[in-house]
């Protein structure tokens, strides 16, 4: 398998999981970082779950992924963002 090959078949629905600190407003962060790389991202595609003690927020964003390059770009933007602790 070469670097550009993937087991995914595009386009496909793809969940992106993001972890941030509890004081971060999740929806604006997602719209700032993920939305520029996705067509028609809406609040309906974003699920926010605070941790039990409220210290962290788990965010799941389901997108219509169109390519491996698109996913790589989104994950790099998340990695580079100062408020993102982890993304999967």
Secondary structure, DSSP 8 states (H G I E B T S, - for coil): --TT--S--SSEEEEEEEEEETTS-HHHHHHHHTGGGSTT--GGGEEEEE-TTSSEEEEEEEEEE--HHHHHHHHHHHHH-TTEEEE-
